[in-house]
Amino acid sequence: MDPEQLAYWYFRLNGFLTTVNFVVHPEQGAEQRTDVDILGVRFPYRAELLTDPMEDEPLFRQEARRPYVVFAEVKKDRCKLNGPWTRKDDQNMHRALTAVGAIRPEQIGAAAEDLYTEGVYENGDVYLTLGCIGRRTNPAISRKFPRVPQLLWPAVAAFIHHRFQAYSNQKLSHPQWDETGQKLWKLFEKSQSAKHFAHKIGAALNAGQEPVVCRRHGHGLSADEHGLLSSTETSRAVPVR
């Protein structure tokens, strides 16, 4: 399973309108500047179902009055923010903000500066943040960008399983879903528990790697999956807002 597609479904199920591999093009020449693994925007009054709306992640529901825009980097292993998004001189953030159009042109310089130095920019109209998804948190990101969310694969799997389980009737009919969405639903149907679902997600993320024996559950797991489902099985790093 492609990590970016799994991340796409996590954000999609949380109400984000998403673009995978958002490319930042150059003013001149043929080589692209860089790309964003996931660009997502979630509007503040988003609710799926008219009565008893589905509960999205608390991290995203905290922003109840402004659109929440995330530039997310996706990694199989440790969370990481790629160089093009942290080097001011490249001005890739200026280009990305201009392309997205969420803020006025005269605000782009200040927004880019805040995103480069703090990982977050906010004003009265919008909340913009860098973000990353991976198997484990990155202490360097925690130190330099304490407000930037580092979301972990076990928590991603737990959220998806809960969404499918709690609203299985509503989600049952989905012929329009893409290949990854269909695969996630099939894994959910075959899973005996949320933990079992997380095991299957880990195996799908690390397909083809040499398996190891999980002593606790007695079946083969890839080396990365074994790490994925260690003592941080349901942990997530949530920044203080």
C-alpha angles and dihedrals in degrees: 000000000000110000093218091054091049089050089048090057092047091055093040092054088050091058100262122146099222143195119195117215097006102198123217106210126205127247089230135017131028103270117098116236097226140298139241113234092214127009111187139172125193120191119223099239096047113143128164109212125021094240124037094004119213113264115242125200113299089231090065097036090059088077098071102156108038137046112267113222120189131190100198131191116204124209133171092220130017120008113257140175110216121235096250088064096049103039109091096197092063091062090206090139090058090053094046093049091049091050093048094047098205094134136038118271093247090057097054097088094053092042093051091048092053093046091050094048103031106014091235137078125183138170134161093287108041146012116219125185143167114234141177139202125204147127095274138014124260114232091204091059091046090054099043099033108024092166095053111102117239106196119195128217095237090057091045090054092046092053094048092048092049092048092051094043098045094045102028093137093051093046097042097094110059113136090149095060116113125244095275093049091050091048092050091052092049091050089050093051092050095045122100095203144354089269091052089049090052089052090054092047090051091050091049092050092050101036113159097026120121109271126231127200116260103216093199096055101021100228137101120279129175115251092252093046090052088056091043091058099042126108092320095061096136101018128122132178108237117185121224108253 
